Amino acid sequence: MKRVLSRIIIASGIVLGSSVMSFASAAAVAVAKPDLAKGEQLYANGDMARGIMSCASCHGAAGNSTIPANPNLAAQPHEYIVKQLNDFKAQGDKPAERRGAGGADTVMTMFVAALTPEDMANVAYYLSLQPLDLETAGNATNEATMERGQKIWRGGIPERRVPACAACHSANGAGIPGVYPRIAGQFPSYIEEQMKLFRSGDRANEPMMHHIADRMTDPDIAAVSDYAAGLR
């Protein structure tokens, strides 16, 4: 029984994030003591002298986006945000690990180019302390797929070796601070898009998620994405 449980835990992936080992790597590039004030300033206003745009222009005040194409960042774990910002960066001749459809760079690759490790840590720390605005957050909208989405979230798809999303993101989608990202309140269309990018391999910053998404159909992904958005 212990051996089976161990395999389940190892197999469990995350919808939008990375493994514990990946977070350890992110922590290595982050500064020891992030500066909250500098993080807020950079997020809200950017730094045009260094070619850094305001993050709020796309992700909303305090990380609460009102545009479904741009994810909510409020209340996400600090370590997760740092890792994602690093993964958007191209490394010399090596392309970024987080890419868009068809393997093309996303706009984030351009935006993070001028960010230092300290910038990333400061902004991430600021965002991790901001509450998610439940009035503007994403929500479930498709009642017809609710049951299917709940089943996948809570129990996975055993016949295709898809683990329960709740195993890593928790039953209410809040995630595990410092380990797995918050999914509750994210926009359904954004979750769905990221799952498909994992499946195609265009988002290559978490191999485990590629293997999980590769076993899911479009209806599976749509159902669990919508259900997850409505969790609180």
C-alpha positions in Angstrom: 0.0 0.0 0.0 2.9 2.4 0.9 4.5 1.7 -2.4 1.3 2.4 -4.3 0.7 5.7 -2.4 4.3 6.7 -3.1 3.8 6.2 -6.8 0.6 8.3 -6.7 2.4 11.1 -5.0 5.3 11.0 -7.4 2.9 10.9 -10.4 0.8 13.8 -9.2 1.4 16.9 -11.3 0.2 20.5 -11.2 -2.0 22.4 -13.5 0.0 25.5 -13.9 3.3 25.0 -12.0 6.3 23.1 -11.2 7.8 20.4 -9.0 9.3 20.8 -5.6 12.8 20.3 -7.1 12.0 23.1 -9.6 11.1 25.4 -6.8 14.4 24.7 -5.1 16.1 25.8 -8.3 14.1 29.0 -8.3 15.0 29.7 -4.7 18.6 29.5 -5.6 18.3 32.5 -7.9 16.2 34.6 -5.6 17.6 37.1 -3.2 17.4 36.2 0.5 15.3 39.1 1.6 12.9 40.5 -1.0 12.0 44.2 -0.8 8.3 44.6 -0.6 8.3 48.3 -1.4 10.5 47.9 -4.4 8.4 45.0 -5.6 5.2 47.1 -5.4 6.9 50.1 -7.1 8.2 47.9 -10.0 4.9 46.1 -10.4 2.7 49.2 -10.4 5.0 51.6 -12.3 7.7 49.6 -14.0 11.1 51.2 -14.7 11.2 52.8 -18.1 14.8 53.8 -17.7 15.6 50.1 -17.8 12.9 49.3 -20.4 10.7 47.5 -17.8 7.0 48.0 -18.3 4.4 48.2 -15.5 3.2 44.7 -14.7 -0.2 46.2 -13.6 -1.0 47.3 -17.1 -1.6 43.7 -18.1 -2.2 41.9 -14.8 -4.3 44.5 -13.0 -4.0 46.3 -9.7 -2.2 44.2 -7.0 -2.2 41.2 -9.4 -5.9 41.0 -9.9 -6.4 40.8 -13.7 -9.6 41.7 -15.4 -8.5 40.3 -18.7 -8.9 36.5 -19.1 -5.9 36.2 -21.4 -3.7 37.6 -18.6 -3.6 35.4 -15.4 -4.4 36.5 -11.9 -1.1 36.7 -9.9 -2.4 37.8 -6.6 -1.9 35.3 -3.8 0.4 33.1 -5.8 3.4 31.6 -4.0 6.5 33.7 -4.1 8.7 30.8 -5.3 6.3 29.9 -8.1 6.3 33.4 -9.5 10.0 33.6 -9.4 10.4 30.4 -11.3 7.9 31.3 -13.9 9.6 34.6 -14.6 12.9 32.8 -15.0 11.3 30.3 -17.3 10.1 33.0 -19.6 13.7 34.2 -20.1 15.7 32.9 -23.0 19.1 31.6 -21.9 21.7 32.6 -24.5 21.0 30.6 -27.6 18.6 28.4 -25.7 14.9 29.4 -26.1 12.7 30.1 -23.0 11.1 27.0 -21.4 7.8 28.8 -21.3 6.6 29.4 -24.8 3.4 30.0 -26.6 1.6 28.1 -29.3 3.8 26.7 -32.0 6.9 27.2 -29.8 6.9 31.0 -30.4 8.1 33.3 -27.6 5.3 34.9 -25.6 5.3 38.6 -24.9 6.6 37.8 -21.4 9.9 36.8 -22.9 10.4 40.4 -24.0 9.0 41.8 -20.7 11.3 39.8 -18.4 14.5 40.4 -20.4 15.6 43.4 -18.3 14.5 41.9 -15.0 17.3 41.0 -12.5 16.9 38.2 -10.0 16.3 40.8 -7.4 13.6 42.4 -9.4 11.9 39.1 -9.8 12.1 38.3 -6.2 10.8 41.7 -5.1 7.8 41.6 -7.5 7.0 38.0 -6.6 7.1 38.7 -2.9 4.8 41.7 -3.3 2.3 39.6 -5.3 2.3 36.7 -2.9 1.0 39.0 -0.2 -1.9 40.5 -2.2 -5.4 39.0 -1.7 -7.3 37.6 -4.6 -10.2 39.8 -5.5 -13.1 37.4 -5.6 -15.3 40.0 -7.3 -13.1 40.0 -10.4 -11.6 36.5 -10.2 -12.3 33.8 -12.7 -15.3 31.5 -12.0 -16.9 28.3 -13.3 -19.4 29.1 -16.1 -20.3 25.7 -17.7 -22.9 23.8 -15.6 -23.0 21.0 -18.1 -19.4 20.0 -17.5 -19.3 20.6 -13.7 -19.7 17.0 -12.7 -17.0 15.8 -15.1 -14.6 18.6 -13.9 -15.2 17.8 -10.3 -14.5 14.1 -10.9 -11.2 14.9 -12.5 -10.2 17.4 -9.9 -10.9 15.1 -7.0 -10.1 11.7 -8.4 -8.3 12.1 -11.7 -8.8 9.7 -14.6 -7.5 6.4 -13.2 -7.9 4.5 -16.4 -5.5 6.9 -18.2 -3.2 7.4 -15.2 -4.2 11.0 -14.7 -3.8 11.9 -11.0 -6.2 14.0 -9.1 -5.5 17.7 -9.4 -6.4 18.2 -5.7 -3.5 16.0 -4.7 -1.1 18.9 -5.4 -3.4 22.0 -5.6 -5.5 21.0 -2.5 -9.2 20.4 -2.5 -10.1 24.1 -2.7 -7.5 24.9 -5.3 -5.5 27.1 -3.0 -2.3 25.2 -3.7 0.5 24.7 -1.3 2.5 27.8 -0.5 6.1 27.5 -1.7 5.3 24.3 -3.6 2.3 24.4 -5.9 0.4 27.3 -7.3 -3.1 28.5 -6.6 -5.6 27.6 -9.3 -8.8 28.7 -7.7 -10.1 31.9 -9.1 -7.9 31.7 -12.2 -9.7 32.3 -15.5 -11.0 29.0 -17.1 -9.8 30.0 -20.6 -6.3 30.6 -19.2 -6.1 27.3 -17.4 -7.3 25.5 -20.5 -4.8 27.3 -22.7 -1.9 26.4 -20.4 -3.0 22.7 -20.2 -2.9 22.5 -24.0 0.5 24.2 -24.1 1.8 21.6 -21.6 0.3 18.9 -23.8 1.9 20.1 -27.0 5.2 20.6 -25.3 5.4 24.3 -26.1 5.3 25.0 -22.4 8.3 22.9 -21.5 9.0 24.1 -17.9 7.4 21.1 -16.2 7.8 17.7 -17.9 5.4 16.0 -15.4 2.6 18.2 -16.6 3.3 17.3 -20.2 2.8 13.7 -19.4 -0.4 14.3 -17.5 -2.0 16.7 -20.0 -1.0 14.3 -22.8 -3.4 11.7 -21.4 -6.3 14.2 -21.4 -8.7 15.0 -24.1 -9.9 18.5 -25.0 -13.2 17.9 -23.2 -11.3 16.7 -20.1 -9.2 19.8 -20.1 -12.1 22.1 -20.6 -14.2 20.5 -17.9 -11.5 20.5 -15.2 -10.4 24.1 -16.1 -13.9 25.4 -15.7 -14.4 23.6 -12.4 -11.1 24.7 -11.0 -11.7 28.3 -11.7 -14.8 28.2 -9.5 -13.1 26.8 -6.5 -12.7 29.0 -3.4 
